[in-house]
Amino acid sequence: MVKVRVYFEGSNQLRQGFKAFLMKCAGQTGRSHFDLEVVAAQNEPIEDFQLALQTHADSTVLLLLDSEEPLDAKCVNLKRIKRLRGINRNHIFWMVQLMEAWFLADHHALQTHFKRDFRHDVLPQHVDVETIPKQLVLKGLKELARKRKKGAYHKVQDGSALLNLIDPVAVASRAPECRRLCQTLQALAAVNKPTIPGLYPPHR
């Protein structure tokens, strides 16, 4: 049994949506040998993750954070990276520049969710959604929700629904960090123990 724990930054109400999406990333929907535990770490995600490295020796522990800004190859421009020094880079994944960028990578999912309120022209047209400033990402979603009866875009209610809808292939094709996360989960799911070459093994 492969055991993986993913600590994400956000509301616990998003946990089911994240788990559904990450299971699809791993290609493991409906299979039993891949045990994925998704944990919401709202207040101190880095501290929760570091503690899990110590306390969950039977699992591979990963951390998923909003970058809040552009990401470069070495992550040197991220203020938060200083608190992660000493942790193998292969444990850490970023939603660049925030979770909602993944939604913009899959227009089919957005159309399914927003229905007749969906409009291509109000969304940023960047091929790489990780290059879209977070203000523009949220502005696009706000525009999609502007005229609907249920009101403005809501991070938890809309976010949870969209996490269940988005296609990992579509998102990975337009979000390099998401592609790296999917590749890691697929590799973990393909082995009989939670270690792969280049991935930091479970803490012992």
KEVEXMAR-583457 format. One record per residue (C-alpha): x, y, z. Coordinates in Angstrom, 1 decimal, always signed. Layout:
<atoms>
+--------+--------+--------+
!     px !     py !     pz !
+--------+--------+--------+
!      X !      Y !      Z !
...
+--------+--------+--------+
</atoms>
This chain:
<atoms>
+--------+--------+--------+
!     px !     py !     pz !
+--------+--------+--------+
!   +0.0 !   +0.0 !   +0.0 !
!   +1.4 !   +3.4 !   -1.1 !
!   +0.7 !   +6.1 !   +1.5 !
!   +0.9 !   +9.7 !   +0.6 !
!   -0.2 !  +12.7 !   +2.7 !
!   -0.6 !  +16.1 !   +1.0 !
!   -0.9 !  +19.2 !   +3.1 !
!   -2.6 !  +22.0 !   +1.3 !
!   -3.1 !  +25.6 !   +2.2 !
!   -6.7 !  +26.5 !   +2.5 !
!  -10.1 !  +25.7 !   +4.1 !
!  -11.0 !  +22.2 !   +5.2 !
!  -14.1 !  +22.6 !   +3.1 !
!  -11.8 !  +22.3 !   +0.0 !
!  -10.4 !  +19.0 !   +1.2 !
!  -12.7 !  +16.7 !   -0.7 !
!  -12.2 !  +18.8 !   -3.9 !
!   -8.5 !  +18.6 !   -3.6 !
!   -8.6 !  +14.9 !   -3.0 !
!  -10.7 !  +14.3 !   -6.0 !
!   -8.4 !  +16.3 !   -8.2 !
!   -5.2 !  +14.8 !   -6.9 !
!   -6.5 !  +11.2 !   -7.2 !
!   -7.2 !  +12.0 !  -10.9 !
!   -3.7 !  +13.4 !  -11.2 !
!   -2.4 !  +10.1 !   -9.9 !
!   -4.6 !   +8.2 !  -12.2 !
!   -6.0 !   +6.3 !   -9.2 !
!   -9.7 !   +6.8 !   -9.2 !
!  -11.4 !   +3.7 !   -8.0 !
!   -8.2 !   +1.8 !   -7.1 !
!   -7.3 !   +0.6 !   -3.6 !
!   -3.5 !   +0.3 !   -3.4 !
!   -2.9 !   +4.1 !   -3.3 !
!   -3.8 !   +5.7 !   +0.0 !
!   -4.0 !   +9.4 !   -0.4 !
!   -4.7 !  +11.6 !   +2.7 !
!   -5.4 !  +15.2 !   +2.0 !
!   -5.0 !  +17.6 !   +5.0 !
!   -6.1 !  +21.2 !   +5.2 !
!   -3.5 !  +23.4 !   +6.9 !
!   -5.1 !  +26.8 !   +7.2 !
!   -3.0 !  +28.5 !   +9.9 !
!   +0.5 !  +27.1 !   +9.8 !
!   +0.8 !  +24.9 !   +6.7 !
!   +4.6 !  +24.8 !   +6.7 !
!   +4.8 !  +23.9 !  +10.4 !
!   +2.1 !  +21.2 !  +10.0 !
!   +4.0 !  +19.8 !   +7.1 !
!   +7.3 !  +19.8 !   +8.9 !
!   +5.7 !  +18.0 !  +11.9 !
!   +4.2 !  +15.4 !   +9.6 !
!   +7.6 !  +14.6 !   +8.2 !
!   +8.5 !  +13.6 !  +11.8 !
!   +5.3 !  +11.8 !  +12.8 !
!   +4.2 !  +10.0 !   +9.6 !
!   +7.1 !   +7.7 !   +8.9 !
!   +5.0 !   +5.3 !   +6.9 !
!   +4.0 !   +8.0 !   +4.4 !
!   +5.5 !  +10.3 !   +1.8 !
!   +4.5 !  +13.8 !   +2.9 !
!   +4.0 !  +16.6 !   +0.3 !
!   +3.2 !  +20.3 !   +0.8 !
!   +1.0 !  +22.3 !   -1.6 !
!   +1.1 !  +26.1 !   -1.2 !
!   -0.1 !  +29.2 !   -3.0 !
!   +3.0 !  +31.0 !   -4.4 !
!   +1.2 !  +34.4 !   -4.3 !
!   +3.7 !  +35.7 !   -6.8 !
!   +5.6 !  +34.5 !  -10.0 !
!   +7.8 !  +31.4 !   -9.6 !
!  +11.3 !  +31.2 !  -10.9 !
!  +13.3 !  +28.0 !  -11.4 !
!  +15.0 !  +28.2 !   -8.0 !
!  +12.1 !  +29.8 !   -6.1 !
!  +14.5 !  +32.4 !   -4.9 !
!  +11.9 !  +35.2 !   -5.3 !
!   +9.5 !  +33.6 !   -2.8 !
!   +9.6 !  +35.0 !   +0.7 !
!   +8.2 !  +31.8 !   +2.1 !
!  +11.0 !  +29.6 !   +0.8 !
!  +13.3 !  +30.7 !   +3.6 !
!  +11.1 !  +28.7 !   +6.1 !
!  +11.5 !  +25.6 !   +3.9 !
!  +15.3 !  +25.5 !   +3.8 !
!  +16.6 !  +22.0 !   +4.3 !
!  +13.5 !  +20.4 !   +2.9 !
!  +14.0 !  +18.5 !   -0.4 !
!  +12.4 !  +20.5 !   -3.3 !
!  +10.6 !  +17.4 !   -4.4 !
!   +8.4 !  +17.6 !   -1.3 !
!   +7.1 !  +21.1 !   -2.1 !
!   +4.7 !  +22.1 !   -4.8 !
!   +3.2 !  +25.5 !   -5.6 !
!   -0.2 !  +26.7 !   -6.9 !
!   +1.1 !  +29.5 !   -9.1 !
!   +0.1 !  +32.1 !   -8.3 !
!   -2.9 !  +30.8 !   -6.5 !
!   -5.4 !  +27.8 !   -6.7 !
!   -7.7 !  +29.6 !   -9.0 !
!   -5.1 !  +29.7 !  -11.8 !
!   -5.8 !  +26.0 !  -12.2 !
!   -9.4 !  +26.7 !  -13.0 !
!   -8.4 !  +29.1 !  -15.8 !
!   -6.5 !  +26.3 !  -17.5 !
!   -9.7 !  +24.3 !  -18.1 !
!  -12.3 !  +26.3 !  -19.9 !
!  -14.5 !  +23.3 !  -20.4 !
!  -14.8 !  +22.9 !  -16.6 !
!  -15.5 !  +26.6 !  -16.2 !
!  -18.2 !  +26.4 !  -18.9 !
!  -19.7 !  +23.4 !  -17.1 !
!  -19.8 !  +25.2 !  -13.8 !
!  -20.9 !  +28.7 !  -14.9 !
!  -23.1 !  +27.5 !  -17.7 !
!  -24.7 !  +30.3 !  -19.6 !
!  -22.7 !  +32.9 !  -17.7 !
!  -19.4 !  +31.6 !  -19.1 !
!  -17.5 !  +33.9 !  -21.5 !
!  -14.1 !  +33.3 !  -23.0 !
!  -13.5 !  +37.0 !  -23.6 !
!  -13.4 !  +38.0 !  -19.9 !
!  -10.6 !  +35.6 !  -19.1 !
!   -6.9 !  +36.2 !  -19.5 !
!   -5.6 !  +34.4 !  -22.6 !
!   -2.1 !  +33.4 !  -21.3 !
!   -1.1 !  +29.9 !  -22.5 !
!   +0.8 !  +29.4 !  -19.2 !
!   -1.7 !  +30.2 !  -16.5 !
!   +1.2 !  +30.5 !  -13.9 !
!   +2.2 !  +33.8 !  -15.6 !
!   -1.2 !  +35.4 !  -14.9 !
!   -1.1 !  +37.9 !  -12.0 !
!   -3.4 !  +36.7 !   -9.2 !
!   -5.4 !  +39.9 !   -9.4 !
!   -6.3 !  +39.1 !  -13.1 !
!   -7.2 !  +35.5 !  -12.3 !
!   -9.7 !  +36.6 !   -9.6 !
!  -11.0 !  +39.4 !  -11.8 !
!  -11.8 !  +36.9 !  -14.6 !
!  -13.7 !  +34.6 !  -12.2 !
!  -15.5 !  +37.6 !  -10.7 !
!  -16.6 !  +38.6 !  -14.2 !
!  -18.0 !  +35.1 !  -14.9 !
!  -20.0 !  +35.2 !  -11.7 !
!  -21.1 !  +38.8 !  -12.0 !
!  -24.6 !  +38.3 !  -13.5 !
!  -25.5 !  +34.9 !  -12.1 !
!  -28.3 !  +34.5 !   -9.6 !
!  -26.2 !  +32.8 !   -6.9 !
!  -23.9 !  +35.8 !   -6.6 !
!  -20.2 !  +36.5 !   -6.6 !
!  -17.4 !  +34.0 !   -7.0 !
!  -16.9 !  +32.2 !   -3.7 !
!  -13.5 !  +30.6 !   -3.0 !
!  -14.9 !  +27.6 !   -1.0 !
!  -18.2 !  +27.0 !   -2.7 !
!  -17.1 !  +27.6 !   -6.3 !
!  -13.6 !  +26.4 !   -5.6 !
!  -14.7 !  +23.0 !   -4.3 !
!  -17.0 !  +22.4 !   -7.2 !
!  -14.3 !  +23.4 !   -9.7 !
!  -11.7 !  +21.2 !   -8.1 !
!  -14.0 !  +18.3 !   -8.8 !
!  -14.5 !  +19.3 !  -12.4 !
!  -11.1 !  +20.3 !  -13.7 !
!   -9.2 !  +17.9 !  -15.8 !
!   -5.6 !  +17.2 !  -14.7 !
!   -4.4 !  +16.8 !  -18.3 !
!   -5.8 !  +20.2 !  -19.2 !
!   -4.4 !  +21.9 !  -16.1 !
!   -1.0 !  +20.2 !  -16.4 !
!   -0.6 !  +21.3 !  -20.0 !
!   -0.9 !  +25.0 !  -18.9 !
!   +0.6 !  +24.9 !  -15.4 !
!   +4.1 !  +23.6 !  -15.1 !
!   +4.0 !  +23.2 !  -11.3 !
!   +0.8 !  +21.3 !  -11.5 !
!   +2.4 !  +19.0 !  -14.1 !
!   +5.3 !  +18.3 !  -11.8 !
!   +2.8 !  +17.5 !   -9.0 !
!   +0.9 !  +15.1 !  -11.3 !
!   +4.1 !  +13.4 !  -12.4 !
!   +5.1 !  +12.9 !   -8.8 !
!   +1.8 !  +11.4 !   -7.8 !
!   +1.7 !   +9.1 !  -10.8 !
!   +5.2 !   +7.9 !  -10.0 !
!   +4.3 !   +7.2 !   -6.4 !
!   +1.2 !   +5.4 !   -7.4 !
!   +3.2 !   +3.2 !   -9.8 !
!   +5.5 !   +1.7 !   -7.1 !
!   +5.0 !   -0.7 !   -4.2 !
!   +6.5 !   +1.6 !   -1.6 !
!   +6.3 !   +5.4 !   -1.1 !
!   +9.8 !   +6.2 !   -2.5 !
!  +10.9 !   +7.0 !   -6.0 !
!  +14.2 !   +8.2 !   -7.4 !
!  +14.7 !  +11.8 !   -6.7 !
!  +11.9 !  +12.0 !   -4.2 !
!  +12.8 !  +12.5 !   -0.5 !
!  +12.0 !   +9.2 !   +1.2 !
!   +9.7 !   +9.0 !   +4.3 !
!  +11.4 !  +10.4 !   +7.4 !
!  +12.9 !   +7.8 !   +9.6 !
+--------+--------+--------+
</atoms>
